[in-house]
């Protein structure tokens, strides 16, 4: 049960990270960026995409642990 | 400059600190504020990342394969899979801190005097890591007959905990301060986590490759769009790569039994002398 909740939490986190990645890429979010006038914040978008992938991997680990 | 960057990137003596200090001390003609300086550094970093990929080419194939296998399966079964996940966990803290705070930190501390001061701090850190390590050696391997035997009492990179990998990764972020060495603090973090010196260096180099490579690749569009002497810069990147390759080979051999002490003393002395020259020279 604990593993299941963790897996769901991590999937939700992954979705949040993906949304943030999209918003940074589109230049909607300007927090902690070196050039606020830039059209795309690619580095931030890539970072949040990597965090989303890491969260999904973590969710898969938590799910697999629960089913063992 | 290419040789200097390639050699100092992997030696625990801070490449950024040297890149800020040496041109200033030797009155080299280019300035860090020059628009062509960032693309130049980017190419040098790509040279270094390329050299590290060549040094660890077979390991990277296993790590990448292990990463996808473990990620899809949701379970770690082999040492390569564990190492892949440890590298992911170690890369995240440095990535977050680097992306959000790199520009602020670099603009705050990019002066030669700040770099010299942090070089002294880097030296003290290296010496401090070794003091802690010697205490651990006295506890873990009091009866060891040689340095090699003493080192074998400690762990390999695949054996450290995920918490320790995250800690070593977070140490990497300290290298955003010019004068603090990325390899120095990650090797030191690895030593505190209980790694052998050689394994701490291996983990540090493996951890550095994606960050250095990604930083370089991300800046390529800027490089291609600016009017820089590309052939000259590529030659410098190749030199940086050759120097990094030789440095990595030397350091992995050195750390079989060697310690961080000489680098610590060098950084403390070089930082202090540079600080004195920058303060008192007209």
Boltz contact constraints between the chains, C-beta under 6 A:
constraints:
  - contact:
      token1: [A, 32]
      token2: [B, 100]
      max_distance: 6.0
  - contact:
      token1: [A, 34]
      token2: [B, 103]
      max_distance: 6.0
  - contact:
      token1: [A, 43]
      token2: [B, 99]
      max_distance: 6.0
  - contact:
      token1: [A, 43]
      token2: [B, 218]
      max_distance: 6.0
  - contact:
      token1: [A, 44]
      token2: [B, 99]
      max_distance: 6.0
  - contact:
      token1: [A, 47]
      token2: [B, 95]
      max_distance: 6.0
  - contact:
      token1: [A, 47]
      token2: [B, 99]
      max_distance: 6.0
  - contact:
      token1: [A, 57]
      token2: [B, 71]
      max_distance: 6.0
  - contact:
      token1: [A, 60]
      token2: [B, 74]
      max_distance: 6.0
  - contact:
      token1: [A, 61]
      token2: [B, 74]
      max_distance: 6.0
  - contact:
      token1: [A, 64]
      token2: [B, 74]
      max_distance: 6.0
  - contact:
      token1: [A, 64]
      token2: [B, 75]
      max_distance: 6.0
